[in-house]
Amino acid sequence: MKWTSGKRIVFVLAIAAFSLQVQAQCIIGNCENGYSVFKLENGDMYTGQWVNGTREGYGRYDWANGAFYVGDFKYNGFHGLGTYYTPDGAIASGVFEDNVFQGADTTVVLPTPIAAPDVLIWDEWIKADLTAKSAAAKGTKPVEFGAMVLRAISEFPTDFANIKTVPRPKILARETGWYSNLVTKESVEAGVGAASVSRKALYYNILYTGTDSLAAIKKYNNYIAVVKGLTIPCCSLIADTYDFSGPNYSSKTTSWLTLSVNGGFEESVYSDMVMELSLNTMLGANGWQITYKIYHLSEMQNE
């Protein structure tokens, strides 16, 4: 059976937050900013992409009862193009918004179905990714945090074409992006996320991971102070900070949006710029992570 266009279905099970699963486990990979297999205590499993500790990008969610969803995720839910398969073989394939099936869309190409989670396949990918990361590290010259921010802003109009280096191996039949040669002295990892027809590239830099919460908060506040002290050539920025606290996950995020664009810089480009610095607990592990990102505001507004 295949559901027809126009029939709306809400997948209640899909919106259960991982933070409610005390025994949830990151089996393999990066469950913060990257690709991984993540298993919940009830037997459900997510295989796919993460951004700042949330399911975002392309992936597969398997329920313990045999149902599964393959496609686009946003803010931990089904959002974009995808296909939902019930245990008895019924299929809902098309456009999803906030876990609701909106109907079929024959004008777009649906995501390619991917196999159920296979830890061995992921293990091979991680080995290949570590090789790519090592290759990217050769010849890089770390800079101070402030210099990194200014360079990332200058590369924003080109979708960071000049600071991406070694490509990361494909996973789930999708491009996964590149490692970057723009790193700070304390960088754990820096890279450029892959652009696609529907998404623009972003630059990210994992600045810190550790178990000392006081040290993490101090570093986070120091990074905020550095940004406040910078003279940004392109534009004037306005900052906003918001906190989230849950049973097993918490975060603090400061975002900078463009208030005005200076003369000599393309307004249509830089008015779409967002910078973000986040401090969050690491899912599936004890510790804290600080991440810097710069991306397009339109990505948030369009999804």
VENWO-V749550 format. One record per residue. RES is the residue in one letter. PHI is phi in whole degrees, -180 to 180 (* if undefined). Layout:
res->[RES:RES]
phi->[PHI:PHI]
This chain:
res->[M:K:W:T:S:G:K:R:I:V:F:V:L:A:I:A:A:F:S:L:Q:V:Q:A:Q:C:I:I:G:N:C:E:N:G:Y:S:V:F:K:L:E:N:G:D:M:Y:T:G:Q:W:V:N:G:T:R:E:G:Y:G:R:Y:D:W:A:N:G:A:F:Y:V:G:D:F:K:Y:N:G:F:H:G:L:G:T:Y:Y:T:P:D:G:A:I:A:S:G:V:F:E:D:N:V:F:Q:G:A:D:T:T:V:V:L:P:T:P:I:A:A:P:D:V:L:I:W:D:E:W:I:K:A:D:L:T:A:K:S:A:A:A:K:G:T:K:P:V:E:F:G:A:M:V:L:R:A:I:S:E:F:P:T:D:F:A:N:I:K:T:V:P:R:P:K:I:L:A:R:E:T:G:W:Y:S:N:L:V:T:K:E:S:V:E:A:G:V:G:A:A:S:V:S:R:K:A:L:Y:Y:N:I:L:Y:T:G:T:D:S:L:A:A:I:K:K:Y:N:N:Y:I:A:V:V:K:G:L:T:I:P:C:C:S:L:I:A:D:T:Y:D:F:S:G:P:N:Y:S:S:K:T:T:S:W:L:T:L:S:V:N:G:G:F:E:E:S:V:Y:S:D:M:V:M:E:L:S:L:N:T:M:L:G:A:N:G:W:Q:I:T:Y:K:I:Y:H:L:S:E:M:Q:N:E]
phi->[*:-127:-68:-91:-61:101:-82:-99:-130:-103:-98:-62:-61:-71:-94:-64:-76:-62:-65:-82:-95:-61:-96:-58:-140:-83:-68:-159:103:-111:-93:-116:-139:164:-130:-164:-111:-126:-112:-97:-66:-85:100:-66:-146:-115:-123:161:-96:-127:-135:52:77:-124:-69:-152:118:-114:-174:-137:-117:-108:-85:-64:-84:104:-74:-156:-124:-127:154:-88:-123:-153:52:74:-123:-75:-157:127:-94:-172:-138:-110:-116:-85:-60:-94:100:-70:-132:-119:-128:158:-104:-119:-136:50:71:-112:-75:-90:128:-74:-138:-79:-89:-125:-92:-75:-59:-74:-58:-120:-70:-62:-52:-133:-62:-65:-62:-66:-62:-66:-64:-64:-62:-66:-69:-65:-63:-65:-64:-65:-65:-68:-72:-69:85:-75:-118:-58:-125:-69:-56:-61:-65:-63:-62:-63:-68:-62:-64:-67:-91:-57:-63:-98:56:65:-61:-88:-119:-98:-124:-77:-69:-80:-64:-68:-146:56:62:-126:-66:-112:105:-135:-80:-120:-91:-96:-131:-99:-67:-110:-58:-87:-165:-139:-165:-120:-71:-68:-86:-144:-60:-103:-130:-95:-69:-135:-110:-134:-144:-81:-88:-161:-136:-178:-99:-87:-65:-66:-65:-65:-65:-62:-63:-58:-64:-65:-63:-60:-63:-63:-61:-61:-88:-81:-99:-88:-60:-76:-167:-98:-116:-123:-109:-145:-121:-137:-116:-134:-139:-128:-58:-130:-149:-144:-154:-132:-131:-111:-116:-116:-112:-77:-91:-156:-106:-77:-60:93:-119:-73:-65:-64:-85:-76:-71:-99:-92:-130:-110:-145:-125:-125:-121:-144:-72:-93:-64:74:-154:-89:154:-130:-137:-116:-130:-105:-138:-138:-154:-95:-60:-61:-64:-75:-74:-87:-118]
